Amino acid sequence: MTTQDPAATESHPEPLDLADQELVRDPFTAYAPIRERERMVRGHVQGVDPMWVATRHDDIRMIMSDPGFTIDATSVPGAPVAHRTEQTWQARGMYAGYEDYLRAGIFDSDGSDHRRLRGLVTAAFSPGRVAALRPRIKEIATHLLDRLPDHAENGVVDLIEHFARPLPITVICELIAVPEADRDRWRERSATLAAGTCGDELGDALAGMVADAHDLVDLHAAHPGDDLISELLAPHHRDRLSTDELVALITNLVVAGHITTVNLIANSTEVLLAHPDQLALLREDPALAPYAVDELMRFCGPVVRALPRYATRDTVVGGTPVCAGEAVLPIVSAANRDPAAFTDPDRLDLGRTRRSRETHLGFGHGAHRCLGAHLAQEEAAIALTALFDRAPGLRLATCPERLNRGNNPVNWHLKELPVRLRAE
């Protein structure tokens, strides 16, 4: 990162460039000196007004739970932009007219609207409902692992394309009863949206998914079944949910409902291969898996930063005055390595949460905590346990330094994960 002369920047420091390549390549390490130097700094993203950047665990936890901060900028007088999520997607290539589906989404609403939308679907992702899905998730994982050798070329297979990505998208498609014949199209479009692509490729994928979601609503309205969409179309729900809100909900669940899990499985596999002592613990004690996933989400979770929060009133964060209308951007990857919150935070310790109350922010906190957190944890635990059980000789097919993480400052993820299934 470019360093500034302290004398020249003492009174007006240059805002932190959130697209700086050091921050993108390794946010866990690169944000550390920023976090330790100052509780709150100014930062900017190209095309978006400067905002406050929070990097400490306690500050971010407070921001995420304080009703004085909101995600919906349109509800905050004096907010610097109309809608940051909309602006970001437009910059990436979203076609005009699709912003309404973002505004109608559960992830960008607050207050009573958010409680209404979340309340409609919370039961589908409860610990009990997720536990009931466990046998089916194991079946899907087993089927994908059975087919892995068929995809290998010269002994090498891309674990993301053939395992980490199809597992969660298949689970989501079953939850909302996407017809089997249409699932390849849903998988392709969701993969495009998850990959951080831009331009017409992204615009086409989003437009196609919205169209498919409308068709899915029509299908379940005409032929209801035992699935989440049919439940939301039932008379006791229908007057609480508009068609646009339902389509937005489907789109958001499909995209956000699998991106984190895909990247968590891939990141975790790479990290476990680099920490054979911890991998040995997981292999020796499969009951460690839920705690292991929690620690992996903290240590190498894909969420670099959460959605910005807008102050609805003048307030103070970490000793820094924040005026009404100003945005605060939570850097989750920095908070999850905060030594004030975690003992020896840069050490991978799969038994950490089994022994302590240290809590990561990889799934968020407060009213907007990830709706599908239980499902993501279950899928990752099953995937990792099954993978390392089936392939005890699993190893990277390239050196870690050559792995391609792309250029996404929001999600820390691998674009592919070439592995050999057997030791040679």
N, C-alpha and C positions, 0 to 999 in steps of 0.2 A: 504494500500500500504506500501511496505517496505520503511522506512525512512533511510536516509544516514547521517553519521556524516558530518556536514558542513565543518569541517577542512580537512576531508579526500577527499572531493569531490569538493572543491572550484575551483581547476584548471582543473580537469578532471571528471566532474560529470557523474555518470552512466546514460546511455540513459534510457528514460522512457519506461517501458514495456507496450506497447499498448494493450496487452492482460491481463493486471492486472485485477483481478476480481472486484475490486472496480470501475474501469473505465467502465467495461462492465455492471455491475449491475445498476449504476446510473451515466451516463456520465455527466449529467447536473450539478450534485453536485460535483462529484469527480474531474472534470477538472477545477472547479472554482479557487482553490488555485494555481494551475499551471498557469492559465491565469493571475491571479493578481500578481503573483510573477515575472514572466519573459515573455516577448513578444514571444520569440522563444526558444524552447528547443529541445534537441536531443531525438529521440525516435526510437524504433525498433520493428519489427515484426519477429517472428521466421522464419528463412530461408530467410530473406530479409535484405539487408544492412541497417545500420542506416540512418536516414533521419531527416531533420528538421521538427518540428511539430509547426504549427501555430494555436493559439487558440483565437486570438482577431478579432473582427468583421471587423475593418478597414483593417487589414493586409490580411485577407482572401479575402475580397472584391477586394482588389488590385491584389492579386495573380490570382484570377479568371478572371479578366478583362485585365491583362497586357499581350500583345502578346509576351512578352519576356519569358513567361512560357508556356510550352506545356504539353499535356497529353501523347503524343506518345514519349516514351523514345527512340525508335529506331532512331528517327530523331535528337537526341542530342548527339554530340560527348562527350565522357567522362562520360555518364550516367552510374551509377553503375551496372545496370542490363539491360538485353536486352528488357524486357517487363514485368513490374510488374503485370499487370492484368493476362497475360498468366501464369506467375510463380505462382500466387495465385491459379488460377483454376487448374493447374497441381497438386499442393499440395493437393487440395481438392479431386482430383480423376478424372479430365478430361482426357479422352483417347487421345493418341497421334494422331495428324492429325487434331484435331479440333481447334487448335490455329489459323488457317487461318481465321476461321469465327469470331474470336475475333478481329483479325487485320483488317478485312474488315468492322467492325462495326462502326456505326456513333458515338458511345460514346468514342472510342479510336482513333479517327482520329483528325487531326488538319488542320489549314490553308485551302488551296483550296479544299482538299479532303473533309474536314468537311463541308465546305460551300456548296459544290456540293451535298453531301448526305442529309444534313439538308434541303437544298432548295427544294429537291424533295418531302419532306413529310410535310414541315411546314404548308402548306395550310390545310392539313387534321386535324390539331390540333389548328387552329386559333380560337379566341374567337367566331367568327360568326358560324363556323362549329360545335363547341362544344355546343353553344346555341341551334342549330338545333337538337342536339342529346338529349336535356333535356327531352322531352316527353318519348323517348324510355328508357332512364335511369330510369325515374320514374316508368315506367311499369315493368322493371326488378326488381327494388327494391320492388315494391308492391307484385309482384309474390313471391319473396323470403320470404317476411314478412308473406304472407298468409300461407306459408308452415312451418314457424318456429315452431308452436306448434306441428306439426306432428313429429318433430325431438326430442322433449323434452323427457327426461327420468326422472321420478320422479319430473317433473316440471323444470328440468334443461336442457339448450341447450347451445351448444358451438357456440357463435355468430360469431367466425372467420370461422369455417368450413361451417356454413350454411347461412352466410350473407356477412360478410366482404370480404371473399375470392371469392365466386362465382360472386358477382356483377361486379367488374372490369374486371375479366377474360372473362365474358360473353360479356361485351361491346367491349373489344379488339377483341374477336373472331368474332363479328359482323362487326367490322371495316374492318377486313381483309377477311371476308367471309369464315371462316372455316365451312365446312359442319356440320350440326347439329349432324350427327351420329358420328363425330370425336371429338366433343368438350369435352366429358368426358376425353378422353385421353390427350388432350391439357391441360385441367385443372389439371389433376393428375401430369403431367410432370412439368408444371409451378410451382405447389405447392411444388414439390420436390426441384426444383432449388431455390425457394424462401425460403425454410426452413433452408438453410445453411447446408444441408446434405453433407456427404463426401463419398469417396470410390466408389465402383461399382454402388451404387444407384444413385449418382450424374452423373457418367460417362454414365450410361444407359439412364438417363433422358435427358441429353444434346444430346447424339447421336440420341436418338429417336426424339427429337424435330427438330434437323437439318434434319433428314430424312423426317419428316412430312412437314417441310417447303419446301423442294425440291418438294415433291408431290403436295403441295399447289400451287407452282409456275407453275408446269406442268398443273394442273387442270385449273387455270385461264388463262394460255396461250391458252389452247384448247377451253375454254368456258368463255370468258371475261364477266364481269358483272359490276355493279355499286359499286365498292369497291376499297380500296386503292391499293391492289396488282394488280388488272386489270389496274388501272390507271398507275402504275409504269411500267407495261409491254407494254403500248401503244407505238407506233413507235416514238413519239416525246420525250420519256424518255428512250427507251430501249438502245440506243447507249451511254447513260450516266451512265449505271448501269450494272455491271457484274452480272452473276447468283449468284456467291458466295456473292457479296455485298448485293444482294436482300435477299438471305437466311439469312445472318447475320442480316440484318435489321429486318426481320420478327422475328427472335429469340430474338433480343434485345428488340423490341417493346413489345413482349408478356411477357417477363420476367420483364424487367425494367418498362414496362408500367402498370404493376399491383401491383408489390411488394410494392411500396411506398404507393399506395392507400389502399391496404389491411391493412397494418400496421398503417396507419394514422387513418382509421376508427376505428380500434380496440383500439389503444392508446387513441384516443379522447373519445371514449365511456367510458373507464375506468376513465379517468381524469374528465370528466363531472359528472360522478356518485360520484366522490370524492369532487366535487365543486358544491353542489346543488344550491348555489346562482347564479352561472354563468349559470347553466343548466336552471334555472327558467327564466333568461333573454332571452335565446334562444327560450324557449317555448312561451314566451309572444310575441316575435317579430321575426317571421321567416325570415324577411328581414335582420336580423343580421347574417344569416348563412354564407355568403361569408366572412365576416370579422371574424367570429368565426373560420372558417377553417384556415384562415391565422394565427390567433393567436395560434391555436392549433398546427399548423405546427411548429411555433416558440417554443412553450412551451414544447411539447411532441413529436415532429416530429421523425420519425424513422431513419433519416439519421444522424449517429454519425460522420462519416467522409466521405469526398469526395475523388475522385481519386487523387493520388499525382500529383503534377505539377512539371515539370523539368525546371530548369533555363537554358535558351539557351545562356546566357551571365552572366558575373559577375554582381551582383546587390546587393541591400540591402533591407531587409524586416524587418520593425520594428526596425531599428537600427542594425540589425545583418547582417554581410556580408554573402552572399550566392554565392558560386562559380558556374560557368557554369558546368552543368552536375549534380548538386546536386538536390535532390528531396525535396519538401516541401509538407507536408501532412496537409490539412485543416481539423480541427476539427469543424464541423458545429454546433454540439450541444453546444460546449463551446461558439462559436461566437453568438449563438442565445440567450444566457443568459448574454451577456457582458453588464455590467452596463454603459460602455462608449457609448453604442449604444441604450440602452433601459432603459426607466424609470421604476424603481422597477421591474427588469427583472424576478425575481422569483415569481411574482404574475401573476396568470392567469386573463386576462382582455379581454373578448371577443370583447369589443368595441374598443380595442387599435388602430387598423388600420383604424377604421372609423374616429378617431379623430386626428391621427398623421401620420407623414411620416416615422415612424420607419419601416425598411424593414428587414425581416429575410432572411436567406440564405438557408432555407430548400430545396428549389428547385434549389440551385446554383445561379450563377450570370454570366453575360458576355456571350460569344459565346456558352458556354456549359450549359447555363441555361436549366433546364429540358424541353425537347420538349413537353411533355404531361402535363405540369403544369396546364394549363387551364382545361384539362379534369379531372385530379386528384382532383382539387378543386371543380369542378362541381359534380363529383361523391360523394365526401365526404360530401358536403353540402346537397345533396339530401338524401344520406344514413342516416345521423345523424338526419335531420329534420323528415324524414319518420319514423325512428326507434322510436324516443322519442314521436312522435305523436301517433303512433300505440300502444306503450307499456308505458303508463305513470307511471306504477308501476315497471318498469325495475329496477333490482338491481343485484349486484354481488351475485353469489351463493357460494362464498368463501371469506375469508378475503384477502385484497390486498397483504399481505405479502406472501401468499401461491401461488400467480399467478406465472406461469413458464415463464420466459423470455429467457430461453435458455442460450447460451454462445456465442453470436455473437458480436464481438467488432466493427462491421461495421454498423449493423442495430439494433436499439433498438426496440424490438418487443416482443409481447406475442406469445407463442406457442398455447395457447388456451385461450378462454375467456368465462368461464362458467357463465351463467346468469339465473335468474328467470324472466320470462316475466311479472309476476304479483306479487304485494306486497301481503304478507300473514300475 
